[in-house]
Amino acid sequence: MNPEMEMWFPRAAEAGVLVLMISQVLVSIGLFSKMAACGDDDDFTHNGFSGADLTLSGAAEILPGGLLRLTEIAKRQKGYAFHPTPLRLKKPSGAASFTTTFVIAMVGEYPGVGAHGLTFVLSPSKGIPGALPSQYLGLFNKTSRGDPSNHLVAVEFDTNMSAEFDDIDNNHVGIDVNGVRSVATRSLSDFNLTISPENATVYTAWVDYSGPLRRIDVYMAFQGKPKPLFPVLNASLDLGEHLAQYSYFGFAASTGTEQYELNCILGWNLTVEILPEKESTSGLTWFLRIGVPALAVLVVSAGVVLFYRYRKSAKRDEELLGTLKSLPGMPREFSYRDLKRATGNFDEKNKLGHGGFGIVYRGFIPGENTQVAVKKFSRDQTMQGDFLAELTIINRLRHRHLVRLLGWCHRNGKLLLVYDYMPNGSLDDHLFTPDPGRQLPWDLRYQVVTGVAAALHYLHDEYDQRVLHRDVKASNVLLDADMEAHLGDFGLAKVLPAERPHRPGDHHDFATTDSCSWFAGSFGYIAPECAYSPKATEKSDVYSMGIVLMELVTGRMPTDLQGFGEGVDMVRWVQDGLALPSPEREARLLDHALQPLAPGEQSSMLEVLDVALQCTTTAPAERPTSREVSDLLRHVSIDAGRMGSGTKTPAA
């Protein structure tokens, strides 16, 4: 190992990861590689910090090679690095928007033990006189904490739990306003991230502030991964109420009284909304200068665009019809007139709900005595790709527990698919209804979930192509007149490329299988890896299936985060509940709407929860395959004395 690396990171030889970090990340940080380094005060990029114009103080130092080290190998250290020029953020109606990205590495003295943390700071000055290290993070002291005159806001990455400031754990991100008792905080363990792990790791963090929305969002991912779709922390915050007229952007870090921590920045990008020094008060002046010429150009351009689109539309419709009629196994083509009549001209009272990319209506085909569900794509011409994708996938699928496609329609840009009508609606209608008459007894819930598992197994393993559903959830499980389950809405489904012959029962591991590159799904059902990687696999569907199992047993919605407790999701809530002794366990986890339950029913419901936890394991490779899920559910012991006693819910 390079002696210089050993000087920077004494545990690099043990961790191994930091060797790669220094040799590759600092040479070219992938996140910033498409940005030209620039020196404007309101928009700059540092790909490493060699020669960077920063104001350093305390223990902060730029090491050879461009690493910005905020704290060195010593206890009770604090270090600061600020952009040298203050930027105007405050305005009469709040604060300017900004977005910043930085790459960090935090390495504790002992593997997996941090002390104390690093912050991204907005401060009225480039130094913070009198601030203490340790739990004060180099930002405040005993008397200054909580003082509104501080005009200081920070995003903390804290590796030490300070009970004094109500820290939730030793691995969290928080938003601090004039003090270190965070106004919003979230454990990064909820996202399988560890700021100062046993093996040193490099992370990218994003902080976005929207002035108009008065909202701050914090994102975090392993370095080199794309920005996640969902933040690790967000909060409503009006920076205009807390900051001074001008603020310095930068970083602060501290070490503890008993352990130290190397807090390092590897790269930084910042873009800030430019505020004029004097606000214009003449709207008329702006309109005359800009509005009138722009309006004239707009009118002429609109005419040209409309003519062009008219000509292009006819050609596109002809091409689409040719494609549709050439698809193998293509089902019936319906006339638009018949579907319009069947749905009462797509009357709002016949609306069943929203599917992927479209609205679904109930219809009755004249002269055929047939009820159907008609999916009308909501953006017509622009949705042709999604229409063809769904049609191409589902037109050849044949399974008892999949919603059957009956036909299609395309006329003048109108895109429609026709499915079997499911008179008993969706599963969530029966799980979360206040009407006791619509609640499903346990034997019917079990029947539903085994059907869905069989459908998923068919898509992953038994069909001649590997199909990902990508939106398995209770509202996409539809119930026919006999209360049999049918998995529907293939608007987000994707066929995985087959680089080798596919055999039923093959195990497709997350780390090795091909996968689609589009992120998709519904909040509460999305597998953790999908929030930090654009790839989804069969194991992502299995995770969603696990959430549906939890819904069936508990009668709780995965989006009811307040009901689970602060910082707790449905999976964690179920895990904690299963650890309770009986009868507390049953009282907490089993749907109260099903009480009283026979002992055999209670046992089988807990068995299904055990399968659900296997499906929702954080590591995709440790989850069972859909085939294994189907087998596990079929071997759940159902109370024979109650089986078949449930009354089928009549169609509404």
C-alpha positions as CSV (number, residue, x, y, z in Angstrom):
1,M,0.0,0.0,0.0
2,N,1.1,3.5,-0.7
3,P,2.6,5.0,2.6
4,E,0.6,8.1,1.9
5,M,-2.6,6.2,2.1
6,E,-1.6,4.6,5.3
7,M,-0.9,8.0,6.7
8,W,-4.4,9.2,5.7
9,F,-6.3,6.0,6.7
10,P,-4.5,3.7,9.2
11,R,-7.2,1.1,8.9
12,A,-7.1,1.0,5.1
13,A,-4.9,-2.1,5.1
14,E,-7.5,-4.0,7.1
15,A,-10.5,-2.6,5.2
16,G,-9.2,-2.8,1.7
17,V,-12.0,-0.6,0.4
18,L,-10.1,2.6,1.0
19,V,-7.3,1.5,-1.4
20,L,-9.8,1.6,-4.2
21,M,-11.3,4.8,-2.9
22,I,-8.1,6.7,-3.0
23,S,-6.7,5.2,-6.2
24,Q,-9.9,5.6,-8.2
25,V,-12.4,8.0,-6.6
26,L,-10.1,10.9,-6.2
27,V,-8.7,10.5,-9.7
28,S,-12.1,10.9,-11.2
29,I,-15.2,11.1,-9.1
30,G,-17.9,9.6,-11.3
31,L,-20.6,11.8,-10.0
32,F,-18.9,15.0,-11.2
33,S,-17.2,13.6,-14.2
34,K,-19.7,15.2,-16.6
35,M,-19.3,18.6,-15.0
36,A,-16.6,21.0,-15.9
37,A,-14.8,22.3,-12.9
38,C,-15.8,25.9,-12.4
39,G,-15.2,28.7,-10.0
40,D,-18.3,30.8,-10.0
41,D,-19.5,31.6,-6.5
42,D,-23.0,30.4,-7.1
43,D,-22.1,27.2,-9.1
44,F,-18.9,25.3,-8.6
45,T,-17.4,21.9,-8.7
46,H,-14.4,20.4,-6.9
47,N,-13.3,17.1,-8.2
48,G,-10.9,16.6,-5.4
49,F,-9.5,19.7,-3.6
50,S,-6.0,20.2,-4.9
51,G,-5.6,23.9,-5.4
52,A,-9.2,24.6,-4.3
53,D,-10.0,28.0,-3.0
54,L,-11.4,27.2,0.4
55,T,-11.1,28.8,3.8
56,L,-9.8,26.1,6.2
57,S,-9.6,26.3,10.0
58,G,-9.1,24.0,13.0
59,A,-7.8,20.6,12.1
60,A,-8.9,20.8,8.4
61,E,-6.3,20.2,5.8
62,I,-6.1,19.4,2.1
63,L,-3.7,16.4,1.7
64,P,-1.5,15.6,-1.3
65,G,-3.8,14.1,-3.9
66,G,-6.7,16.4,-3.2
67,L,-8.4,14.8,-0.1
68,L,-10.0,17.3,2.2
69,R,-9.5,15.9,5.8
70,L,-11.6,17.8,8.3
71,T,-10.3,16.0,11.4
72,E,-7.0,14.2,12.0
73,I,-6.0,11.3,14.2
74,A,-6.7,12.9,17.6
75,K,-9.5,13.2,20.1
76,R,-11.5,16.4,20.7
77,Q,-10.7,17.8,17.3
78,K,-12.8,20.1,15.1
79,G,-12.2,21.2,11.6
80,Y,-13.9,23.6,9.1
81,A,-13.9,24.1,5.3
82,F,-15.9,26.9,3.8
83,H,-16.4,28.4,0.3
84,P,-14.7,31.7,0.7
85,T,-17.5,33.9,-0.6
86,P,-20.9,34.4,1.1
87,L,-24.0,33.9,-1.0
88,R,-27.3,35.7,-0.7
89,L,-30.0,33.2,0.3
90,K,-32.6,35.3,2.1
91,K,-35.3,37.1,0.2
92,P,-38.6,38.8,1.1
93,S,-40.6,35.6,0.4
94,G,-38.4,32.9,2.0
95,A,-35.0,31.8,0.7
96,A,-33.2,30.9,-2.5
97,S,-33.2,27.3,-3.8
98,F,-30.0,25.3,-3.9
99,T,-28.7,21.8,-4.6
100,T,-25.4,20.4,-3.4
101,T,-23.7,17.0,-3.8
102,F,-20.6,15.8,-1.9
103,V,-18.7,12.6,-1.5
104,I,-17.7,11.6,2.1
105,A,-15.8,9.0,4.0
106,M,-15.9,8.6,7.8
107,V,-13.5,6.1,9.4
108,G,-13.6,5.4,13.1
109,E,-10.6,4.6,15.4
110,Y,-12.2,1.2,15.9
111,P,-14.0,-0.8,13.3
112,G,-17.7,0.2,13.2
113,V,-17.4,2.7,16.0
114,G,-17.7,6.4,15.1
115,A,-17.0,9.6,17.1
116,H,-18.6,12.1,16.4
117,G,-19.7,13.3,13.0
118,L,-19.6,15.5,10.0
119,T,-22.0,18.3,8.9
120,F,-22.9,20.3,5.8
121,V,-23.3,23.8,7.1
122,L,-24.9,27.2,6.2
123,S,-23.3,29.7,8.5
124,P,-23.2,33.6,8.8
125,S,-19.4,33.3,9.2
126,K,-16.5,31.2,8.0
127,G,-15.5,30.4,11.5
128,I,-17.6,29.4,14.5
129,P,-15.9,30.9,17.6
130,G,-16.4,29.1,20.9
131,A,-17.9,26.0,19.3
132,L,-17.0,22.7,21.0
133,P,-16.1,19.3,19.4
134,S,-17.6,16.0,20.4
135,Q,-21.4,16.0,20.7
136,Y,-21.5,19.7,19.7
137,L,-20.1,18.7,16.2
138,G,-17.9,21.9,16.2
139,L,-21.1,24.0,15.7
140,F,-22.2,25.1,19.2
141,N,-21.4,25.1,22.8
142,K,-23.4,24.8,26.0
143,T,-24.6,28.4,26.0
144,S,-25.0,29.0,22.2
145,R,-27.1,25.9,21.4
146,G,-30.7,26.8,20.6
147,D,-29.9,30.5,20.2
148,P,-31.9,32.0,17.2
149,S,-29.1,34.6,16.7
150,N,-26.8,31.8,15.5
151,H,-28.4,31.9,12.0
152,L,-27.0,28.5,11.4
153,V,-28.5,25.4,9.7
154,A,-26.7,22.1,9.2
155,V,-27.3,18.6,7.9
156,E,-25.5,16.2,10.3
157,F,-24.1,12.8,9.6
158,D,-23.8,11.7,13.2
159,T,-21.9,8.5,14.3
160,N,-22.4,8.9,18.1
161,M,-25.6,8.6,20.1
162,S,-26.0,11.6,22.5
163,A,-28.8,11.1,24.8
164,E,-28.5,14.7,25.9
165,F,-29.8,15.8,22.5
166,D,-32.3,12.9,22.0
167,D,-30.3,11.2,19.3
168,I,-32.1,8.1,17.9
169,D,-28.9,6.0,17.4
170,N,-25.2,6.2,16.4
171,N,-25.9,6.1,12.7
172,H,-28.3,8.8,11.7
173,V,-28.8,11.9,9.6
174,G,-30.5,15.0,11.0
175,I,-31.4,18.6,10.2
176,D,-30.1,21.1,12.9
177,V,-31.4,24.6,13.2
178,N,-29.4,26.8,15.6
179,G,-28.7,23.8,17.8
180,V,-27.7,20.1,17.8
181,R,-31.1,18.8,18.9
182,S,-32.3,18.0,15.4
183,V,-35.6,19.3,14.1
184,A,-35.9,16.2,11.9
185,T,-33.9,12.9,12.0
186,R,-33.8,9.4,10.5
187,S,-31.7,6.4,11.2
188,L,-29.7,5.4,8.2
189,S,-30.0,1.8,9.3
190,D,-33.5,1.9,7.9
191,F,-31.8,2.2,4.5
192,N,-29.1,-0.3,5.1
193,L,-26.5,2.4,5.2
194,T,-23.8,2.8,7.9
195,I,-21.9,6.1,8.0
196,S,-18.9,4.7,9.7
197,P,-19.0,0.9,8.9
198,E,-16.5,-1.7,9.9
199,N,-15.1,-1.6,6.4
200,A,-14.6,2.0,5.5
201,T,-17.0,3.1,2.7
202,V,-17.4,6.1,0.5
203,Y,-20.8,7.7,0.2
204,T,-22.4,10.3,-2.0
205,A,-24.8,12.7,-0.3
206,W,-27.3,15.1,-2.0
207,V,-29.0,18.0,-0.2
208,D,-31.7,19.8,-2.2
209,Y,-33.6,22.8,-0.9
210,S,-36.7,24.2,-2.6
211,G,-37.3,27.8,-1.8
212,P,-40.9,27.9,-3.2
213,L,-41.8,24.6,-1.4
214,R,-39.8,25.5,1.8
215,R,-38.6,21.9,1.8
216,I,-35.3,20.2,2.3
217,D,-34.5,16.7,1.1
218,V,-31.4,14.7,1.9
219,Y,-30.4,11.7,-0.2
220,M,-27.5,9.2,0.3
221,A,-26.1,6.3,-1.6
222,F,-22.9,4.3,-2.1
223,Q,-20.4,6.3,-4.1
224,G,-20.9,5.6,-7.8
225,K,-24.6,4.7,-7.5
226,P,-27.2,7.1,-9.0
227,K,-29.2,9.5,-6.8
228,P,-32.0,7.5,-5.1
229,L,-35.6,8.3,-6.0
230,F,-36.5,8.7,-2.3
231,P,-34.7,10.8,0.3
232,V,-33.4,9.4,3.5
233,L,-34.7,12.5,5.2
234,N,-37.0,15.4,4.3
235,A,-38.6,18.2,6.3
236,S,-40.6,21.3,5.8
237,L,-38.2,24.2,6.5
238,D,-38.2,27.9,5.7
239,L,-34.6,28.9,5.6
240,G,-35.6,32.5,5.3
241,E,-36.7,32.4,8.9
242,H,-33.4,31.2,10.2
243,L,-30.5,32.4,8.0
244,A,-28.8,35.7,7.8
245,Q,-29.0,37.7,4.6
246,Y,-25.8,36.1,3.4
247,S,-24.5,32.7,4.3
248,Y,-21.3,30.7,3.8
249,F,-21.5,27.1,2.6
250,G,-19.2,24.6,3.9
251,F,-18.4,21.6,6.2
252,A,-17.6,21.1,9.9
253,A,-16.6,18.0,11.8
254,S,-15.5,16.9,15.2
255,T,-14.0,13.9,17.1
256,G,-15.0,12.6,20.5
257,T,-13.5,12.7,24.0
258,E,-12.8,9.0,24.0
259,Q,-12.4,8.0,20.3
260,Y,-11.4,9.8,17.1
261,E,-12.8,9.7,13.6
262,L,-11.3,10.7,10.3
263,N,-13.9,12.9,8.6
264,C,-13.1,13.4,4.9
265,I,-14.6,15.1,1.8
266,L,-13.6,13.8,-1.6
267,G,-15.6,16.1,-3.9
268,W,-18.2,18.8,-3.8
269,N,-20.6,20.5,-6.2
270,L,-22.9,23.4,-5.3
271,T,-25.5,25.3,-7.4
272,V,-27.4,28.2,-5.9
273,E,-30.3,30.2,-7.3
274,I,-29.1,33.6,-8.2
275,L,-31.0,36.4,-6.4
276,P,-30.8,39.9,-7.9
277,E,-29.4,42.6,-5.7
278,K,-32.6,44.7,-6.3
279,E,-36.0,43.2,-6.9
280,S,-37.8,44.6,-10.0
281,T,-41.1,46.2,-9.1
282,S,-42.4,46.8,-12.6
283,G,-44.3,43.9,-14.0
284,L,-45.4,46.0,-17.0
285,T,-41.8,46.7,-18.0
286,W,-41.0,43.0,-18.0
287,F,-44.1,42.2,-20.0
288,L,-43.3,44.8,-22.7
289,R,-39.7,43.7,-22.9
290,I,-40.2,40.0,-22.9
291,G,-43.9,39.0,-22.9
292,V,-45.1,40.6,-26.1
293,P,-42.3,39.3,-28.4
294,A,-42.5,35.9,-26.8
295,L,-46.3,35.8,-27.3
296,A,-45.9,36.6,-31.0
297,V,-43.3,33.9,-31.4
298,L,-45.5,31.4,-29.5
299,V,-48.6,32.0,-31.8
300,V,-46.6,31.4,-35.0
301,S,-44.8,28.4,-33.5
302,A,-48.0,26.8,-32.3
303,G,-49.5,26.9,-35.8
304,V,-46.4,25.2,-37.3
305,V,-46.3,22.6,-34.6
306,L,-50.0,21.7,-34.9
307,F,-49.7,21.2,-38.6
308,Y,-46.7,19.0,-38.2
309,R,-48.3,16.9,-35.5
310,Y,-51.4,16.4,-37.6
311,R,-49.4,15.0,-40.5
312,K,-47.2,12.9,-38.2
313,S,-50.2,11.4,-36.3
314,A,-51.7,9.7,-39.3
315,K,-48.4,8.0,-40.1
316,R,-47.9,6.9,-36.5
317,D,-51.4,5.4,-36.3
318,E,-50.9,3.4,-39.5
319,E,-47.6,2.1,-38.2
320,L,-49.1,1.1,-34.8
321,L,-52.0,-0.8,-36.4
322,G,-49.5,-2.7,-38.5
323,T,-47.5,-3.6,-35.4
324,L,-50.6,-4.7,-33.5
325,K,-51.9,-7.0,-36.2
326,S,-48.5,-8.6,-36.6
327,L,-48.2,-9.6,-32.9
328,P,-48.4,-13.4,-32.4
329,G,-51.5,-14.7,-30.6
330,M,-53.2,-11.3,-30.9
331,P,-56.6,-11.4,-29.3
332,R,-59.8,-9.8,-30.6
333,E,-59.9,-6.2,-31.9
334,F,-62.9,-4.3,-30.4
335,S,-64.4,-1.3,-32.2
336,Y,-64.2,2.0,-30.4
337,R,-67.9,2.6,-30.9
338,D,-68.7,-0.7,-29.0
339,L,-66.4,0.2,-26.1
340,K,-67.7,3.7,-25.9
341,R,-71.3,2.4,-25.7
342,A,-70.3,-0.4,-23.3
343,T,-68.9,2.1,-20.8
344,G,-71.6,4.8,-21.2
345,N,-69.2,7.1,-23.0
346,F,-66.6,6.4,-20.3
347,D,-69.0,7.7,-17.7
348,E,-67.4,8.6,-14.4
349,K,-69.9,6.4,-12.5
350,N,-68.4,3.3,-14.4
351,K,-64.8,4.2,-13.3
352,L,-63.2,1.3,-11.4
353,G,-59.9,3.0,-10.7
354,H,-56.5,3.9,-12.0
355,G,-54.1,1.3,-13.5
356,G,-50.6,1.7,-14.7
357,F,-50.8,4.6,-17.2
358,G,-54.5,4.5,-17.6
359,I,-58.1,4.7,-16.2
360,V,-60.2,1.5,-15.9
361,Y,-63.9,1.5,-16.6
362,R,-66.6,-1.2,-16.2
363,G,-68.4,-2.0,-19.4
364,F,-71.1,-4.2,-20.8
365,I,-70.7,-5.4,-24.4
366,P,-74.0,-5.0,-26.2
367,G,-75.5,-8.2,-27.6
368,E,-72.9,-10.4,-25.8
369,N,-74.2,-10.3,-22.2
370,T,-70.5,-9.9,-21.2
371,Q,-69.1,-7.5,-18.5
372,V,-65.6,-6.3,-19.2
373,A,-63.0,-3.9,-17.7
374,V,-61.8,-1.4,-20.2
375,K,-58.4,0.3,-19.6
376,K,-58.2,3.6,-21.4
377,F,-54.6,4.9,-21.7
378,S,-54.6,8.3,-20.3
379,R,-52.2,10.2,-22.6
380,D,-53.2,8.6,-25.9
381,Q,-50.5,9.2,-28.6
382,T,-47.6,9.6,-26.1
383,M,-48.5,6.3,-24.4
384,Q,-48.1,4.1,-27.5
385,G,-44.9,2.6,-26.2
386,D,-46.5,1.7,-22.9
387,F,-49.6,0.4,-24.6
388,L,-47.6,-1.9,-26.9
389,A,-45.4,-3.0,-24.0
390,E,-48.4,-4.1,-21.8
391,L,-50.2,-5.7,-24.8
392,T,-47.1,-7.6,-26.0
393,I,-46.5,-9.0,-22.5
394,I,-49.9,-10.0,-21.5
395,N,-51.5,-11.2,-24.8
396,R,-49.7,-14.5,-24.5
397,L,-49.9,-15.1,-20.7
398,R,-52.3,-17.9,-19.7
399,H,-52.7,-18.6,-16.1
400,R,-55.7,-19.2,-13.8
401,H,-54.6,-16.5,-11.4
402,L,-53.8,-13.7,-14.0
403,V,-56.4,-11.3,-15.3
404,R,-57.3,-12.4,-18.8
405,L,-56.9,-10.1,-21.7
406,L,-59.9,-10.2,-24.0
407,G,-58.9,-7.7,-26.7
408,W,-57.7,-4.2,-27.7
409,C,-58.8,-1.1,-29.6
410,H,-57.0,1.6,-31.4
411,R,-58.7,4.5,-33.2
412,N,-57.5,8.0,-33.9
413,G,-54.9,7.8,-31.3
414,K,-57.2,6.3,-28.7
415,L,-55.6,3.3,-27.0
416,L,-57.7,0.8,-25.0
417,L,-57.2,-2.7,-23.6
418,V,-60.2,-5.0,-22.6
419,Y,-59.9,-7.4,-19.7
420,D,-62.2,-9.8,-17.8
421,Y,-64.3,-8.0,-15.3
422,M,-63.7,-8.8,-11.7
423,P,-67.0,-8.2,-9.9
424,N,-65.6,-8.4,-6.3
425,G,-63.1,-5.6,-6.9
426,S,-59.6,-5.5,-5.5
427,L,-58.1,-7.2,-2.4
428,D,-57.5,-3.9,-0.6
429,D,-61.3,-3.1,-0.9
430,H,-61.8,-6.1,1.4
431,L,-58.9,-5.7,3.8
432,F,-59.3,-2.0,4.6
433,T,-63.0,-1.6,4.6
434,P,-65.0,-0.5,7.6
435,D,-67.9,-2.7,6.5
436,P,-67.7,-6.0,8.4
437,G,-69.8,-7.7,5.6
438,R,-67.0,-7.1,3.1
439,Q,-64.1,-8.4,5.3
440,L,-62.6,-11.6,4.1
441,P,-62.3,-14.5,6.6
442,W,-58.9,-16.1,7.0
443,D,-59.5,-19.1,4.9
444,L,-60.4,-16.9,1.9
445,R,-57.4,-14.7,2.5
446,Y,-55.2,-17.7,2.5
447,Q,-56.8,-18.9,-0.7
448,V,-56.2,-15.5,-2.3
449,V,-52.5,-15.4,-1.3
450,T,-51.7,-18.9,-2.6
451,G,-53.3,-17.9,-5.9
452,V,-51.1,-14.7,-6.2
453,A,-48.0,-16.7,-5.3
454,A,-48.8,-19.2,-8.0
455,A,-49.3,-16.4,-10.6
456,L,-45.9,-14.9,-9.6
457,H,-44.2,-18.2,-9.9
458,Y,-45.7,-18.6,-13.4
459,L,-44.4,-15.2,-14.5
460,H,-40.9,-15.8,-13.2
461,D,-40.4,-19.5,-13.9
462,E,-43.0,-21.2,-16.0
463,Y,-43.7,-18.8,-18.8
464,D,-41.3,-19.1,-21.8
465,Q,-39.9,-15.6,-20.9
466,R,-39.0,-14.2,-17.5
467,V,-41.5,-11.5,-16.7
468,L,-41.3,-9.0,-13.8
469,H,-44.6,-7.6,-12.7
470,R,-42.9,-4.7,-10.8
471,D,-46.1,-3.5,-9.1
472,V,-47.3,-6.4,-6.9
473,K,-49.7,-4.8,-4.3
474,A,-53.1,-5.4,-2.8
475,S,-54.9,-3.1,-5.1
476,N,-53.6,-5.0,-8.1
477,V,-55.0,-8.3,-6.8
478,L,-58.5,-8.6,-8.3
479,L,-61.2,-11.0,-7.1
480,D,-63.7,-12.7,-9.4
481,A,-67.3,-13.8,-8.6
482,D,-65.9,-16.9,-6.8
483,M,-63.4,-14.8,-4.8
484,E,-60.5,-16.3,-6.7
485,A,-57.5,-14.0,-7.0
486,H,-56.2,-12.7,-10.2
487,L,-53.0,-10.6,-10.5
488,G,-53.6,-7.7,-12.8
489,D,-52.3,-4.3,-14.1
490,F,-49.2,-5.1,-16.2
491,G,-48.6,-1.5,-17.0
492,L,-45.2,-1.6,-15.4
493,A,-44.2,-5.2,-16.3
494,K,-41.0,-5.9,-18.1
495,V,-39.6,-9.0,-19.9
496,L,-36.1,-9.8,-18.8
497,P,-33.6,-10.4,-21.6
498,A,-32.8,-14.1,-22.0
499,E,-29.0,-14.6,-22.5
500,R,-29.4,-18.3,-21.9
501,P,-32.2,-20.8,-22.2
502,H,-34.6,-20.5,-19.3
503,R,-35.6,-23.5,-17.4
504,P,-38.5,-23.7,-14.9
505,G,-37.2,-23.4,-11.3
506,D,-34.0,-21.6,-12.2
507,H,-32.8,-19.4,-9.4
508,H,-32.1,-15.9,-10.6
509,D,-29.8,-14.2,-8.1
510,F,-30.0,-10.5,-7.7
511,A,-26.2,-10.1,-8.1
512,T,-25.9,-11.9,-11.3
513,T,-29.2,-11.9,-13.3
514,D,-30.1,-9.4,-16.0
515,S,-32.7,-6.9,-14.9
516,C,-34.7,-4.1,-16.2
517,S,-33.2,-0.6,-15.9
518,W,-36.4,1.3,-15.0
519,F,-37.3,2.0,-11.4
520,A,-41.0,1.2,-10.8
521,G,-43.4,0.2,-8.1
522,S,-45.6,1.7,-5.4
523,F,-44.5,3.3,-2.2
524,G,-44.6,0.8,0.7
525,Y,-44.1,-2.2,-1.6
526,I,-40.8,-1.3,-3.2
527,A,-37.8,-3.4,-2.3
528,P,-34.9,-1.5,-0.6
529,E,-32.4,-2.2,-3.3
530,C,-34.7,-0.4,-5.9
531,A,-34.4,2.9,-4.0
532,Y,-30.6,2.8,-4.5
533,S,-30.2,1.0,-7.8
534,P,-32.3,1.3,-11.0
535,K,-32.3,-2.4,-11.4
536,A,-35.2,-4.7,-10.4
537,T,-35.3,-8.5,-10.4
538,E,-37.6,-11.4,-9.5
539,K,-36.5,-10.8,-5.9
540,S,-38.0,-7.3,-6.0
541,D,-41.3,-8.9,-6.9
542,V,-40.9,-11.4,-4.0
543,Y,-40.3,-8.5,-1.6
544,S,-43.6,-6.8,-2.7
545,M,-45.3,-10.2,-2.3
546,G,-44.0,-10.3,1.3
547,I,-45.6,-6.9,2.0
548,V,-49.0,-8.2,0.6
549,L,-48.7,-11.2,3.0
550,M,-48.2,-8.9,5.9
551,E,-51.3,-6.9,4.8
552,L,-53.4,-10.0,4.7
553,V,-52.4,-11.1,8.2
554,T,-52.3,-7.8,10.0
555,G,-55.0,-5.8,8.2
556,R,-52.5,-2.9,8.1
557,M,-51.4,-0.8,5.2
558,P,-47.6,-0.5,4.5
559,T,-48.1,3.3,4.0
560,D,-49.4,3.7,7.6
561,L,-46.0,4.8,8.9
562,Q,-47.4,6.9,11.7
563,G,-49.2,3.8,13.0
564,F,-46.0,1.8,13.1
565,G,-44.1,4.4,15.1
566,E,-41.5,7.0,14.2
567,G,-38.7,5.6,12.0
568,V,-40.4,2.1,11.8
569,D,-41.7,0.6,8.6
570,M,-44.0,-2.4,8.2
571,V,-41.3,-5.0,8.0
572,R,-39.6,-3.7,11.2
573,W,-43.0,-3.5,13.0
574,V,-43.8,-7.2,12.1
575,Q,-40.3,-8.3,13.2
576,D,-40.7,-6.5,16.6
577,G,-44.2,-8.0,17.0
578,L,-43.1,-11.6,16.4
579,A,-40.5,-11.2,19.1
580,L,-43.2,-10.5,21.7
581,P,-44.5,-13.4,23.9
582,S,-47.9,-14.9,23.3
583,P,-50.7,-13.6,23.6
584,E,-49.2,-10.1,23.1
585,R,-47.8,-11.2,19.8
586,E,-51.2,-12.3,18.5
587,A,-53.0,-9.3,19.9
588,R,-50.6,-6.9,18.1
589,L,-50.1,-8.7,14.7
590,L,-53.3,-10.5,13.8
591,D,-56.1,-8.5,12.1
592,H,-58.6,-7.4,14.8
593,A,-61.4,-7.6,12.2
594,L,-61.0,-11.4,12.1
595,Q,-61.5,-11.8,15.9
596,P,-62.4,-14.2,17.3
597,L,-59.9,-16.6,15.7
598,A,-59.6,-20.3,16.3
599,P,-56.2,-21.4,17.6
600,G,-55.4,-23.2,14.4
601,E,-56.1,-20.0,12.4
602,Q,-53.8,-18.0,14.7
603,S,-51.0,-20.5,14.1
604,S,-51.4,-20.5,10.3
605,M,-51.4,-16.7,10.2
606,L,-48.2,-16.6,12.1
607,E,-46.7,-19.1,9.7
608,V,-47.6,-16.8,6.8
609,L,-46.0,-13.9,8.6
610,D,-42.8,-16.0,8.9
611,V,-42.9,-16.5,5.1
612,A,-43.5,-12.7,4.7
613,L,-40.3,-12.0,6.7
614,Q,-38.3,-14.3,4.5
615,C,-39.6,-12.5,1.4
616,T,-38.7,-9.1,2.8
617,T,-35.1,-9.9,3.9
618,T,-32.9,-6.9,3.1
619,A,-30.4,-8.9,1.0
620,P,-32.2,-9.9,-2.3
621,A,-30.1,-13.1,-2.6
622,E,-31.4,-14.3,0.8
623,R,-35.0,-14.1,-0.2
624,P,-36.8,-17.2,-1.5
625,T,-37.7,-17.5,-5.1
626,S,-41.3,-17.1,-6.1
627,R,-41.4,-20.9,-6.6
628,E,-40.2,-21.4,-3.0
629,V,-42.7,-18.9,-1.8
630,S,-45.5,-20.8,-3.5
631,D,-44.3,-24.0,-1.9
632,L,-44.0,-22.5,1.5
633,L,-47.5,-21.1,1.5
634,R,-49.0,-24.4,0.2
635,H,-47.5,-26.1,3.2
636,V,-48.9,-23.7,5.8
637,S,-51.1,-25.6,8.2
638,I,-54.7,-24.3,7.8
639,D,-57.2,-25.1,10.5
640,A,-59.4,-27.8,8.9
641,G,-62.3,-27.1,11.2
642,R,-62.6,-23.6,9.9
643,M,-61.5,-24.1,6.3
644,G,-64.3,-23.4,3.9
645,S,-66.5,-21.8,6.5
646,G,-66.0,-18.3,5.2
647,T,-68.9,-16.9,3.3
648,K,-68.0,-15.6,-0.2
649,T,-68.4,-11.9,-0.5
650,P,-71.1,-11.0,-3.0
651,A,-70.3,-8.8,-5.9
652,A,-71.2,-5.1,-5.3
